[in-house]
Amino acid sequence: MNILVLGSGGREHTFAWKLAQSPLCKALFVAPGNSGTAAIAVNLPIAVTDFKTIKKAVLDNDINIVVVGPEDPLVLGIHDFFLNDDALKSIKVIGPQKAAAELEGSKEFAKEFMISHNIPTATYQSFTASNLEDGYQFLETLKPPYVLKADGLAAGKGVLILDDLDDAKRELKEMLVDSKFGNASTKVVIEEFLDGIELSCFVLTDGINYKILPTAKDYKRIGEGDTGLNTGGMGAVSPVPFTTQEFLNKIENRIVKPTIEGLKKDNLPYVGFIFIGLIKVGDEPKVIEYNVRMGDPETEVVLPRLKTDLVEIFAAMGNQTLADIDLQIDERAATTVMLVSGGYPEAYEKGKEIIGLETITDSIPFHAGAKLKEDKVVTSGGRVMAITSFGETYNEAIKKSYQTIEKLCFDKMYYRKDIGFDL
């Protein structure tokens, strides 16, 4: 089969790395890709939301499967675009249709879905600029810390957790009135703070059947000890050590099954990944959010543990025969540590040469914000590279990742030295 992966980050490099291992993969393309995908696939200089140019590339290269990495094209309806085009409708798209993608596209939609289908989550209310005063009053009914979420897509940065009531009111006004997150914050969801430890559950579905992938835990804050600004993710571990079989059963029965059944009941067509952001409150799982694609950097620890052929899985999803697939998972732990540009998640410089890649032997470097410039790999984004390692325990895997990082450098390189610290 000929396969096209849409995206340019570490998640997409991991997809490409896994797909390239399959004997079923005849030709592999990534749009737009990065320096990592360039080594194993053909990069196409196409934006992930340029549907017309994607169509041309799909037809020119006789593509059979399109794997959508990021959320933007899904929320904008790329799957619907394929279904509504006679030349494209037979091509399998891995990613939900637009109506279902609202689970990530709108925080309010997701909360309403959870409440409707009795899926455990935090209590909440939604507000716009027209009822700002009501938002202030709702904040006064809550105990700190206060959780404010931009309703729309804000590149993973639209969630604020604040300890002070006056700060929360000021930020609410900045989001709604001053457009702090642009159109994403024309509506804001305020919800109760859930105190616990977070983890991520990943589900594959063909719209009828589902399979649960290994759990993972990522680390969002830029600073050690989970301090400082939120980022797209600074590292991840899989599996999550505190997930007993009893707890995993609760996740499946109380959250995964009602989610899949809810999608069917609400007529929300879904072929793809469901990323369920969870929090363990006591011994109970609750949903923080849905994403309609794989997470990053969780992909870099979940997919390497998958032993089953990924092309075979995607083909089954497209044919609604996922129930026939036997998911085989590597029992070893996997960890990843993200190398980022100095200054990230605020202003940072690009174009810094990455030195030492040829010395890596015990880890897998998944490129993210990196590109080829002449014969060199240089930085091109905030999150530059995820260094993934295996180990019999997550501590052993983390140690390998840090040993590998000592061989790498670029100007102002930064990384957290405490991934897994809370486990």
Secondary structure, DSSP 8 states (H G I E B T S, - for coil): -EEEEEE-SHHHHHHHHHHTT-TT--EEEEEE--HHHHTTSEE----TT-HHHHHHHHHHTT-SEEEE-SSHHHHTTHHHHHHT-TTTTTSEEES--HHHHHHHH-HHHHHHHHHHTT--B--EEEEEGGGHHHHHHHHHHS-SSEEEEESS--TT--EEEES-HHHHHHHHHHHHTS-TTGGGGSEEEEE----SEEEEEEEEE-SS-EEE---BEE--EEETTTEEEE-S-SEEEES-TT--HHHHHHHIIIIIHHHHHHHHHTT----EEEEEEEEEETTEEEEEEEESS--TTTHHHHGGGB-S-HHHHHHHHHTT-GGG----B-SSEEEEEEEE-TTTTSS-----B-B-GGG--SSEEEESSEEEETTEEEE-SSEEEEEEEEESSHHHHHHHHHHHHTT-B-TT-B--S-TTTT-
